[in-house]
Amino acid sequence: MGKLGVMLVILVLGAAILSPLVIAFEPDPMPGDFSFMWGHTHIAVPVLWSLCASGTLALFYAFMKR
């Protein structure tokens, strides 16, 4: 697994872990985000916001590793 593979794994896992934190901030919807109704509750899942946050952390990790 090369450097690119490791960065992609960090990006995807980081997005999954950061998703609840990003949901708490209730950002404006971006293209690629999706929402659904669970009972009477509207739940928006900010996919792109989570990927951006995870990408920032992955770049920070790569920068600090050097």
DSSP file (Angstrom, degrees, kcal/mol; ACC not computed):
  #  RESIDUE AA STRUCTURE BP1 BP2  ACC     N-H-->O    O-->H-N    N-H-->O    O-->H-N    TCO  KAPPA ALPHA  PHI   PSI    X-CA   Y-CA   Z-CA
    1    1 A M              0   0    0      0, 0.0     0, 0.0     0, 0.0     0, 0.0   0.000 360.0 360.0 360.0 120.3    0.0    0.0    0.0
    2    2 A G     >  -     0   0    0      1,-0.1     4,-2.1     4,-0.0     5,-0.2  -0.075 360.0 -88.4 -83.3-175.9    1.6    3.2   -1.1
    3    3 A K  H  > S+     0   0    0      1,-0.2     4,-2.4     2,-0.2     5,-0.2   0.880 126.7  53.5 -61.7 -38.9    1.5    6.7    0.3
    4    4 A L  H  > S+     0   0    0      1,-0.2     4,-2.3     2,-0.2    -1,-0.2   0.904 107.8  50.5 -64.8 -40.6   -1.6    7.5   -1.8
    5    5 A G  H  > S+     0   0    0      2,-0.2     4,-2.2     1,-0.2    -1,-0.2   0.903 110.4  49.1 -62.8 -42.1   -3.4    4.5   -0.5
    6    6 A V  H  X S+     0   0    0     -4,-2.1     4,-2.5     1,-0.2    -2,-0.2   0.915 111.1  49.9 -64.3 -42.8   -2.6    5.5    3.1
    7    7 A M  H  X S+     0   0    0     -4,-2.4     4,-2.3     1,-0.2    -2,-0.2   0.885 110.5  50.1 -64.1 -38.0   -3.8    9.0    2.5
    8    8 A L  H  X S+     0   0    0     -4,-2.3     4,-2.5     2,-0.2     5,-0.2   0.895 110.5  49.4 -67.2 -39.1   -7.1    7.8    1.0
    9    9 A V  H  X S+     0   0    0     -4,-2.2     4,-2.7     2,-0.2     5,-0.3   0.923 112.2  48.0 -64.5 -43.9   -7.7    5.5    3.9
   10   10 A I  H  X S+     0   0    0     -4,-2.5     4,-2.3     1,-0.2    -2,-0.2   0.900 111.9  51.4 -61.8 -40.5   -7.0    8.4    6.4
   11   11 A L  H  X S+     0   0    0     -4,-2.3     4,-1.9    -5,-0.2    -2,-0.2   0.933 114.5  40.6 -62.9 -47.5   -9.3   10.6    4.3
   12   12 A V  H  X S+     0   0    0     -4,-2.5     4,-2.0     2,-0.2    -2,-0.2   0.929 118.6  44.9 -71.0 -45.6  -12.3    8.1    4.3
   13   13 A L  H  X S+     0   0    0     -4,-2.7     4,-2.3    -5,-0.2     5,-0.2   0.896 113.3  51.7 -65.6 -38.7  -11.9    7.0    7.9
   14   14 A G  H  X S+     0   0    0     -4,-2.3     4,-2.8    -5,-0.3    -1,-0.2   0.895 108.3  51.2 -63.7 -39.3  -11.5   10.6    9.1
   15   15 A A  H  X S+     0   0    0     -4,-1.9     4,-1.2    -5,-0.2    -1,-0.2   0.896 110.7  48.8 -64.5 -39.5  -14.6   11.6    7.2
   16   16 A A  H  < S+     0   0    0     -4,-2.0    -2,-0.2     1,-0.2    -1,-0.2   0.889 115.8  43.5 -67.2 -38.1  -16.6    8.8    8.9
   17   17 A I  H  < S+     0   0    0     -4,-2.3     4,-0.4     1,-0.2    -2,-0.2   0.877 116.9  45.7 -74.2 -37.4  -15.3    9.7   12.3
   18   18 A L  H  X S+     0   0    0     -4,-2.8     4,-2.5     1,-0.2     5,-0.2   0.603  88.3  89.6 -83.0 -11.5  -15.7   13.5   11.9
   19   19 A S  H  X S+     0   0    0     -4,-1.2     4,-2.4     1,-0.2    -1,-0.2   0.901  86.9  48.1 -55.9 -47.2  -19.2   13.3   10.4
   20   20 A P  H  > S+     0   0    0      0, 0.0     4,-1.5     0, 0.0    -1,-0.2   0.875 112.3  50.7 -62.8 -34.1  -21.0   13.5   13.8
   21   21 A L  H  > S+     0   0    0     -4,-0.4     4,-0.8    -3,-0.2    -2,-0.2   0.909 111.4  46.9 -67.6 -41.5  -18.9   16.5   14.7
   22   22 A V  H >X S+     0   0    0     -4,-2.5     3,-0.7     1,-0.2     4,-0.5   0.876 108.1  56.5 -67.7 -37.2  -19.6   18.3   11.5
   23   23 A I  H >< S+     0   0    0     -4,-2.4     3,-1.2    -5,-0.2    -1,-0.2   0.867  99.3  61.0 -60.7 -36.2  -23.4   17.5   11.9
   24   24 A A  H 3< S+     0   0    0     -4,-1.5    -1,-0.2     1,-0.3    -2,-0.2   0.805 101.3  52.7 -62.7 -29.6  -23.3   19.2   15.2
   25   25 A F  H << S-     0   0    0     -4,-0.8    -1,-0.3    -3,-0.7    -2,-0.2   0.595  98.6-143.2 -81.5 -11.0  -22.3   22.5   13.6
   26   26 A E    <<  -     0   0    0     -3,-1.2    -3,-0.1    -4,-0.5    -2,-0.1   0.931  24.5-166.2  48.0  61.9  -25.2   22.3   11.1
   27   27 A P        -     0   0    0      0, 0.0    -1,-0.1     0, 0.0     3,-0.1  -0.273  30.8 -85.4 -71.8 162.9  -23.4   23.7    8.1
   28   28 A D        -     0   0    0      1,-0.1     2,-0.0    18,-0.0    -2,-0.0  -0.391  57.2 -95.5 -63.1 145.1  -25.2   24.9    4.9
   29   29 A P        -     0   0    0      0, 0.0    -1,-0.1     0, 0.0     3,-0.0  -0.352  41.2-163.5 -65.6 142.7  -25.8   22.0    2.5
   30   30 A M    >   -     0   0    0     -3,-0.1     3,-2.0    -2,-0.0    17,-0.1  -0.820  37.0 -80.9-117.4 160.9  -23.3   21.5   -0.3
   31   31 A P  T 3  S+     0   0    0      0, 0.0     3,-0.1     0, 0.0    17,-0.1  -0.430 119.9  34.7 -60.3 135.3  -23.7   19.4   -3.5
   32   32 A G  T 3  S+     0   0    0      1,-0.5     2,-0.2    -2,-0.1    15,-0.1   0.155  90.5 114.8 102.4 -17.4  -23.1   15.8   -2.6
   33   33 A D    <   -     0   0    0     -3,-2.0    -1,-0.5    14,-0.1     2,-0.3  -0.512  49.5-159.4 -78.6 154.4  -24.6   16.0    0.9
   34   34 A F  E     -A   45   0A   0     11,-1.7    11,-3.5    -2,-0.2     2,-0.3  -0.946   8.5-163.3-135.3 159.0  -27.8   14.0    1.5
   35   35 A S  E     -A   44   0A   0     -2,-0.3     2,-0.3     9,-0.3     9,-0.2  -0.957   6.9-179.6-138.6 156.2  -30.6   14.1    3.9
   36   36 A F  E     -A   43   0A   0      7,-2.6     7,-3.1    -2,-0.3     2,-0.5  -0.966  27.9-112.8-150.5 164.4  -33.3   11.7    5.1
   37   37 A M  E     -A   42   0A   0     -2,-0.3     2,-0.6     5,-0.2     5,-0.2  -0.885  20.7-171.7-104.3 131.1  -36.2   11.6    7.4
   38   38 A W  E >  S-A   41   0A   0      3,-3.0     3,-1.8    -2,-0.5     2,-0.6  -0.917  70.7 -50.3-121.4 100.5  -36.1    9.2   10.4
   39   39 A G  T 3  S-     0   0    0     -2,-0.6    -2,-0.0     1,-0.3     0, 0.0  -0.622 122.6 -25.0  69.2-119.2  -39.5    9.2   12.0
   40   40 A H  T 3  S+     0   0    0     -2,-0.6     2,-0.5    -3,-0.1    -1,-0.3   0.167 119.2 101.1-107.5  15.9  -40.3   12.9   12.4
   41   41 A T  E <   -A   38   0A   0     -3,-1.8    -3,-3.0     2,-0.0     2,-0.6  -0.882  63.5-143.8-108.3 131.1  -36.6   13.9   12.5
   42   42 A H  E     -A   37   0A   0     -2,-0.5     2,-0.5    -5,-0.2    -5,-0.2  -0.819  19.1-168.8 -91.4 122.7  -34.8   15.4    9.5
   43   43 A I  E     -A   36   0A   0     -7,-3.1    -7,-2.6    -2,-0.6     2,-0.5  -0.962   4.8-165.5-118.6 122.4  -31.2   14.2    9.4
   44   44 A A  E     -A   35   0A   0     -2,-0.5    -9,-0.3    -9,-0.2   -18,-0.1  -0.917   6.4-155.9-107.1 129.7  -28.7   15.9    7.1
   45   45 A V  E     -A   34   0A   0    -11,-3.5   -11,-1.7    -2,-0.5     2,-1.6  -0.908   7.6-150.7-107.8 109.5  -25.4   14.1    6.4
   46   46 A P     >  +     0   0    0      0, 0.0     4,-2.0     0, 0.0     5,-0.2  -0.575  25.7 167.3 -83.3  84.3  -22.7   16.6    5.3
   47   47 A V  H  > S+     0   0    0     -2,-1.6     4,-2.3     2,-0.2     5,-0.2   0.946  74.9  42.7 -65.0 -51.3  -20.5   14.3    3.1
   48   48 A L  H  > S+     0   0    0      1,-0.2     4,-2.5     2,-0.2    -1,-0.2   0.885 113.0  52.5 -67.7 -38.1  -18.4   17.0    1.5
   49   49 A W  H  > S+     0   0    0      2,-0.2     4,-2.3     1,-0.2    -1,-0.2   0.919 111.5  47.8 -61.8 -41.7  -17.9   19.0    4.7
   50   50 A S  H  X S+     0   0    0     -4,-2.0     4,-2.5     2,-0.2    -2,-0.2   0.896 111.5  49.6 -66.2 -40.5  -16.7   15.8    6.4
   51   51 A L  H  X S+     0   0    0     -4,-2.3     4,-2.6     2,-0.2    -1,-0.2   0.883 110.7  50.4 -65.8 -37.6  -14.3   15.0    3.5
   52   52 A C  H  X S+     0   0    0     -4,-2.5     4,-2.1     2,-0.2    -2,-0.2   0.922 112.2  46.5 -65.5 -43.6  -12.9   18.6    3.6
   53   53 A A  H  X S+     0   0    0     -4,-2.3     4,-2.0     1,-0.2    -2,-0.2   0.910 114.7  47.4 -64.3 -42.0  -12.3   18.3    7.4
   54   54 A S  H  X S+     0   0    0     -4,-2.5     4,-2.5     2,-0.2    -2,-0.2   0.889 110.0  52.7 -67.5 -39.2  -10.7   14.9    7.0
   55   55 A G  H  X S+     0   0    0     -4,-2.6     4,-2.4     2,-0.2    -1,-0.2   0.888 107.9  51.9 -62.8 -39.3   -8.6   16.1    4.1
   56   56 A T  H  X S+     0   0    0     -4,-2.1     4,-2.3     1,-0.2    -1,-0.2   0.922 111.3  46.6 -62.6 -44.2   -7.3   19.0    6.2
   57   57 A L  H  X S+     0   0    0     -4,-2.0     4,-2.4     2,-0.2    -2,-0.2   0.873 111.2  52.2 -66.4 -36.4   -6.4   16.6    9.0
   58   58 A A  H  X S+     0   0    0     -4,-2.5     4,-2.4     2,-0.2    -2,-0.2   0.902 111.2  46.8 -66.1 -40.8   -4.7   14.3    6.5
   59   59 A L  H  X S+     0   0    0     -4,-2.4     4,-2.5     2,-0.2    -2,-0.2   0.895 111.7  51.2 -66.7 -39.1   -2.6   17.1    5.1
   60   60 A F  H  X S+     0   0    0     -4,-2.3     4,-2.5     2,-0.2    -2,-0.2   0.906 110.5  49.5 -62.2 -41.9   -1.7   18.3    8.6
   61   61 A Y  H  X S+     0   0    0     -4,-2.4     4,-1.8     2,-0.2    -2,-0.2   0.925 111.9  47.6 -61.9 -46.0   -0.6   14.7    9.4
   62   62 A A  H  X S+     0   0    0     -4,-2.4     4,-0.8     1,-0.2    -2,-0.2   0.889 113.6  48.4 -64.1 -39.3    1.5   14.5    6.3
   63   63 A F  H  < S+     0   0    0     -4,-2.5     3,-0.5     1,-0.2    -2,-0.2   0.908 113.6  45.6 -67.0 -42.7    3.0   17.9    7.1
   64   64 A M  H  < S+     0   0    0     -4,-2.5    -1,-0.2     1,-0.2    -2,-0.2   0.757 104.0  63.9 -73.9 -24.5    3.8   17.0   10.7
   65   65 A K  H  <        0   0    0     -4,-1.8    -1,-0.2     1,-0.3    -2,-0.2   0.792 360.0 360.0 -69.4 -27.7    5.2   13.7    9.8
   66   66 A R     <        0   0    0     -4,-0.8    -1,-0.3    -3,-0.5    -2,-0.2   0.480 360.0 360.0 -74.9 360.0    8.1   15.4    7.8
